[in-house]
Amino acid sequence: MSHGSSTPDTGFRERLRADCGRCYGLCCAAPGFVASADFALTKPPGTPCPNLRADSWCGVHETLRERGFAGCVVYDCFGAGQAVAEREGADWRRDDAARRRMFSAYPVLRDLHELLYYLHEARNLADAAPVHAELDTMIAETERLADRDLDTVAVMSTGEHWAEANAVLTRASTWARGGYPGRDLRGADLVGADLAGDALAGANLRGALLLGADLRGADLTRADVTGADLRGADLSGAWLAETLFLTQSHVDAARGDARTRLPGWARVPAHWSS
């Protein structure tokens, strides 16, 4: 994946976008999930979903939400699925060795790709210039780890690297939010909270629980939403055009309407009201 990091990479979102046509349904087989509001059934890790077809496409893709699989709709592998498939060069169904290798490497590579997404976004923030050099170093190291062969990736422990990178990302966030009197709501339990119209510009919402929160008309300019849970949150009329570390998964998990202002790269979910 090496592309160099001496200058901002404006195409990182496209490079780290999932392409199901170049994968073998890894996200439908390698991870596990339990029956809940997000999944209609329980599936152990390493077990193909019963909706996964032989051609590696989902048999109920067009009606996932209606069938109780909202968790599948908002899931994002950040391009790790096709990266694993291309590196293996074959379907995981080929033999047990390929299956074990691909299923073990996939979650590790997915985590590294997600980290690259955040690192590249931070590197593109002009206000985070004081930590650009650190970000360049972290991007180069993360790409080095992600470029390893699948057998090596499968047994890698990335916790220490994530922690080191997260410290740099936190500093980048602080610089980027410096011009705003943002509230510190890190990890806050805001489930169902009434935040309609609130001025959340520059807020630190890292890891905040915003499930079902009312964020109608809220200004989230330069708010850091890294790891925030926006499932079911109402973003109707909210301003997210400059929200920090926003992902397509955040957008897909929430509700919104035609008045919601999204970044130019974001896709408007089909379930949003017109």
Secondary structure as UniProt FT lines:
FT   TURN            10..11
FT   HELIX           12..15
FT   HELIX           20..22
FT   HELIX           26..28
FT   TURN            45..46
FT   TURN            50..51
FT   TURN            54..55
FT   TURN            59..60
FT   HELIX           61..63
FT   TURN            64..68
FT   HELIX           70..74
FT   TURN            78..79
FT   HELIX           80..88
FT   TURN            92..93
FT   HELIX           96..123
FT   HELIX           126..131
FT   HELIX           132..146
FT   HELIX           150..154
FT   HELIX           159..176
FT   TURN            177..179
FT   TURN            186..187
FT   TURN            191..192
FT   TURN            196..197
FT   TURN            201..202
FT   TURN            206..207
FT   TURN            211..212
FT   TURN            216..217
FT   TURN            221..222
FT   TURN            226..227
FT   TURN            231..232
FT   TURN            236..237
FT   TURN            241..242
FT   HELIX           248..253
FT   TURN            258..259
FT   TURN            264..265
FT   TURN            270..271
//
